[in-house]
């Protein structure tokens, strides 16, 4: 299914079927003459489909008329406005003219590289067995051609999942309190237990162990006696036998 309103289905009976999306009516079918197990690619008004034995067809999307056939192409990879990129039986990338199917060039690659199927843009994505992913594009196409832009713009808004079994919260009517908020005049609800213990509890206590009883207060201790005041030492005698009074010394108690 794609953004054109049609459903495309391949079959081992050798036909490509195109149904109308809303009614399920068959619009047209095209015989390839061999089983079709690969996914068809829709690029604007063209359909690219390859058979199991090889060979890729380019068909008109509205009526199913054949536009061209490339016998060496085995699988669609990507397409730009002028070129189609397809993988051949040897794992190489064929560059085909989108209007005639004529081969323009061949991109030689390691056959073990993965060529990703891309109908969203014109970019060619390659991946190596050791995990390296590369993106190739035509030199003149600095910005990608987004074939899925129309589908993304007309798609429904994303739905935010809130977890299994969780209903979205209802908004309160004007003048009513929000769910979980206390009514005017009511006490706020109690706090939920957090990951840390309340103040005063031992955070290293064993769960389920009884708490020790608090110690009873004993008799108050008498205050410590203050040391007796001592007289300051006498000033040394000045030269000449007379004592000079220090004006900054504290008075001596008598």
N, C-alpha and C positions, 0 to 999 in steps of 0.2 A: 504494500500500500504506500502511496506517496501523496504529495500535496495537489495532485491533479484531479482528485476525486475518483480515481480508478484503482482497482486491485489487480495486480499481476500475479499469475501463478504458473509455474513451470510443472511439467509432468514427464514421467518416464514413457508416456505414450508418444512422445515426440512433438507435442504441441505447447505453444505458449498461449495461455488464456488471459483475456483482459475482461474484467467485470466492472459494471457500474457500482460505485461504492454504496450509494444509498438504497438502491433497489436490488442489487445482486444480479441484474440481467447481464447476460453475455453480450459484450459489444463486438468482439471479434476474436478469432484465434488464428495462429500462424503455425504451419507445419515446418519443423526443422528437419524431419527425416531421420532423427536419431534421438535417444533419450536426452532430456534436458534436466540437469541436476544443479546447475550453477544459478546464482541469483541474477535476475535481469537488472539492468541499470537504466534509469530514466534520467536523461539530461535534457531539460526543456521539452521540446516536442519530439525527441528521438528516444527510441528504446534500443539498447544493445544487449544481445543475448547470444550465448555460445552453447553449442551442443557438447555432449559428453565425449564425442570422438574428435572434437576440434572444429574450428571454423566459427566465425562470429558474424552475426547478421545485425544490420542497422535497419530498424523499422520505423515507420511513421506511427506516432502514438495514437492519433485520432482514428485512423482507418486500418492500421496494420499492414500497410503496403511496404514492400521491401525497397530500400534505397540503395544498399550495396551489401556485398558479402566479401569478407576477408578470410581466405582459406587457411592462412597460417596462424591466425589469432586463436588462442585457446581460452582466454579469460579477460574480462574487462578489468582495468585498474583505475583509470581516471580520465578526465576529458576537460579541455579548455574550449574556448569559442571556435578555434580553428583546427585543433588536433585531438586525436583519441589515442590513449596509451593502453596497450593490451599486452598480455604475457603470451609468449608462444610456447610450443611444446618443449623447448630447450631451456626455459626459464629466463629468456631474454625479454626485453621490453621493446615492442614494436611501436613506432610513431606513425600513425595513420592520419590521412586527411579526413576531417570529419564530414566533408561533403561527398567525397567520392570513394573513400576507403583505400586509396592508393597508399603504399608504404613510402614514407618520407625518409625514415632513418631507423636505425636499430641501436639501442643502448645495451652494451654488453655488460653483464653483471655476473656475480657469482651465483650459480643456480641455487645455492642453499639460502640465499636471501629471501625473506618474505616480502611479497608485494601486497600491500593492504588495499582492499576494495574501498573506494572513496567516491560517493556521489554527492557529498555535501559541498565540496570545493573542487578546485582544479589541481590541488596539490597532490604530488606523488609521495607516498610514505613507504619507506623501506626499513626493514628490521633484520639485523644479523642474528645468528644463533646465540651469540654471547651477550645480547641485550642492547646493542647500539641501534638507535632509531634515527633515520635521516629523512629530511623533507626536501624535495626537489620541486622547482617551479620554473616556468619559462622566464627568460631574462626580462622581457618587457612587462611582465605581470608582477609588479612589486607587491601589490595587494591581492589577496585571494579573491576569486570569483565565488560568491556564496550562493549556491543553488538552493540552499535551504532557508534563505532569508525570508521568503514569503511565508513558509510554513511556520517559522518561529514568530513572526509578527502576528499571525492570525490564530495562534494557538491559545488554549485556555490559560488562565492565570495559575501559577503553581500552587499546589495545596500544601500547607505546612502541616506535617505530621506531628502530633503531640504524644505519640506513644500508644501502644495497644491498650484499649479499654479506657482511655482518658478522654473525657468529653471537654470541648472548649469551654472556658469560663464565660459565664453570662454577665453582661454588663447590667448594672443597677439602673433603674428608671430614675428620671430627674427627681431630686428631693429625697431619694432613698440612699441608705448607707451601702457602700460597696460590700460584697461578701467578705466576711472575716473581720470587718471593722466594727468596733463597739458602737452601740446606740448612744445617743446623748444621755448622760447621767449614769451610764453603766461603767463598771470598772473594766480596764483593758484585760484581755485574756492573759492567762499565765504564759510565761515564756517556755518555749520548748527546750528540752535538755539539749545542750550542745555537745561537741566532741570533747570538751575539757571539763574536769570536775569543778564543783563550786568552790569558792574561796574557803580555805581552812581545811579542806579534805586532803588526805595523803594521795598524791597521784600514783604512787607506787604500791598501794595496798592491794592485796589479793582480792579479786571479786568474790563476794559472799562471805568474807571473813568479818566477824563481829568487831565493831569499833571499840577500842579500850575506853573505860569510863574515865571521865576527866578527873584529875587530882583535886582533892579538897584543899582549899587555902589554909595554910598553917598560921601560927602566931606571928604577928608582925615583929620584925627584928628592930631592936633599938637603934636609933641613929648613931653612927660612929662619932666618937669623941674627937673634937677638934684639938690639934696639938697646941700646947701652951705657947703663948707669945714669948719670945726671947728678946732680951735687950740687944740693941745693935751694938756692935763692938765699938770701943772707944777709938776716937781718931788718933792716929799716931802723932807724937809730939813733933812740932816743927823745929827746925834748926834754931838754936839759940835758947832753947829751954822753955819757950812759951807755946801754949796751945792756941792755935788759930781756930776760930769757930767757922764751920762750914755753913754758909747761908742756905744751902740747898739740902742739908741733912734734916731728917724728920726730928721733931722734938723728943727729948729723952724723958720717959715717964719717971716721976719721982715718988 
